[in-house]
């Protein structure tokens, strides 16, 4: 991961029998970079308060998007045409309520509807998060998670996942590793619509041919390097 994921495991038990690590690194430029100067602009938090963040903006019309009655969706292509970055937010209401309404069918329909040429205004951001997935995997019914299995008494003791992502004017850098231890938007400039992401939104990095989500997350308040 080129140094982006460090200290994945903070401790290991003395009875350790094996560690299984899976890592993914992703770095691509946009097909067309954000070509207007990045400026400080207002960001509306989920609680209605405001902050100031560096906001990027495109003048070109390489992105595709759609504004529906309840959602704003933009799809930004990478220089590898198989890959795209999707940003999505509700037009009104909280991101949590919007997220809960996103059944797979609705999510796919919103992404598929993003076909109109648009300009995009979006914050530059960097995020790092770390998760313990053991309880989540147990709730999904993964066999023998946290229990001793039949093979020599091996026990799945930890499942750690850590992710890094940076979205900037030229492109996106992202890395992930998992370790298993037994506003009103205007239509300024060109004729295409300007879609603004100045409040909490979801993002997805997609493999287009297979419609597979490689990375996903939510931006509640953009953090800077």
N, C-alpha and C positions, 0 to 999 in steps of 0.2 A: 504493500500500500504506500510505498515511497515515504515512510515515516508519518503518515497521516493517522494511523491507528497505533497507539502505544499503550503499554500496560493493560492489555486486555484482561489478564488474570492477575488479581491483586494478591491472591493466596491460593495454595493448593494443599490438599490434605496429605499427611504423611503416608496414607494408605493408597496413594495415587497409583493406578495401574496403567492408564493411558490418557492422552489428551487429543481430542479431535478438533482441528481448527480449519475453518473455511473462510477464505478471504476473497474480496471482490474489489477491483479498482477501476475507476471510470474517469476519463478526462477527454472531453471533446470541446472544440470551439463551436460557436453558433454558425449556422450557414451564412448568416449576416449579423454582424455584431450590433449591439446597441450603439447607434451612431449619433445621438445627440448628447451634449454634455451632461454628465451626472450632476444633479443639484440636490441640496438638502430640501426636503419637502415633508409635509405633515403625514403622519401615520396614525390612524384611529385604532386604538386597542379594543379588545373585545368588551371591556367594561365601559367604553365610551370616552375614556381619557385619551390624550394625544401625546405623541412623541415626534421627534424629528429624525428622519432617516435619509441616507443617500438614495435618491430615486433615479433609476436608469430609464431611458426612453428611446424608442425606435422611430425613425422617420421613414424608413423603408417599409414595404408591405409584404415581406417574405413570410410573416407569421399568419396563421389562420385562427379564427375565433368565432364566437357566437355569444350573443346576449339573449337569454330567454327571460321569461317572466320572473324566474326565481334564481337564476344562476348566470355568472359571467365566466366564460371559458376561453382560454387562449392556448394555442399550441405553437411552440417555437421549434423549428427544425434545427438539428445539428448538421455539421458538415458531412457527416455520414447519414445519408438519407433514410437509413433504417431506424434512426433514433430521433426521438423528439421529447421536449420538455412541455408538460401540460400544467398550467396554473388554473385553479378553479376556486371561485368564492361565491357565496350567496349574494343576491342583490340587497336583501335586508335580513335582519335577524342574526343570531349567533352562528359561528362556525360549527359549534358542537351540534346544534340542532340540524344544520345542513348536512353534516357528516353522517349523522344517524339515519338520514333519509336516503343515503346513497347505497341502495342495493346494487349488486353487480350489473343488473340490466340497465338501471338508470345511469350509472356511471359510464357504462359503455356507450349509451345513447347520447349523453352529453359530449363525450369526446368525439364521437362520430359526427355530431352536428357542427363541430368547429371547422367550417369549410370556407368561411368568408374572409377575404383579405382584411387584415386589421393591423393597426399599430398597437404597441404594448408599452405601458409604463409600469415598472415593477422595481421593488427595492433590491439593491445589492445586499447579499446576506451570506453569512457563514454559520454553520451549526454543527455541534458535536453532541451526540447523545449516547448513553450507555444503558442497557437493559439487562435484567435477569429474566430469562425466558422460561425457567423451570416450571413455575406455576401455570403459565400460559399453556405450555405443552401438556401438562397434566390435565388441564381443563379441556383440552382438545382430544383427550383419550389416548395419548401416546402410550403404548404398552410399556409397563414396568418403569416409567419415569419415577425416580425417587425410591424405587423398590429394588430389592435384590433380585437379579434375574437368575436364570437357570445356569448360565455359563460361568461357573467358578465363583459365584457370589458377587459378580461385578455389579456396582450400583452407579446409576447416573446421578452425580452429585451437584454439578453446576452446568448451566447453559448460559453463557455470557455473550451478549451481542453489543457491538459498538459501531457507530456509524459517524462519518464526517461528510459534509457536503458544503461546497462553496459555489455560489452563483454570482457571476460578475459580468462586466461588459462584453468580454470576449468569449466566454463560455462557462462550462460547468466542470468542476472537479469533485468527485465523490469517491468514497471508499467505505467498505463495510467488512467486518470480520465477526465470525461467530466461533466461540470455543465451547466444546462440550467436555466436561470433566466427569470419567466414570464418576361609496361617494358618487357623485354625479360625474359621469364621464363625458367629455366633449368629443367633437368631430373636427378637430383642428387640423390645419395643414392639408395633407392630401384628402381625397374624398373618402378614403377608408376610415372606419370607426377607430377611435382610440379607446382601448380597454385598460382601465387603471386598477392595479392591485395595491391599494393603499390601506388595507385592513386585513385581518387574518385570512389566510387562504391555504388551500391544499395544493400540493405539487406531486407530480408523478413523472418519472423518467421511463419512457416506453420503448420497447423493441417493437417497431411497427409491423413487421411481417407476421409475428406471432401474437401481437397484442399482449405481450408480457410486461408486467410492471417490474422494472429492475430496481428502482428506488422509489419510495414514497414518503411523504411527511407532511407536516403542517407548519406554517410560519405564523406564530402568534405575535412575535415582535422581532423584527430583523436584527440580528447581532452582527457586529463587524469584527474583522480579524484583530 
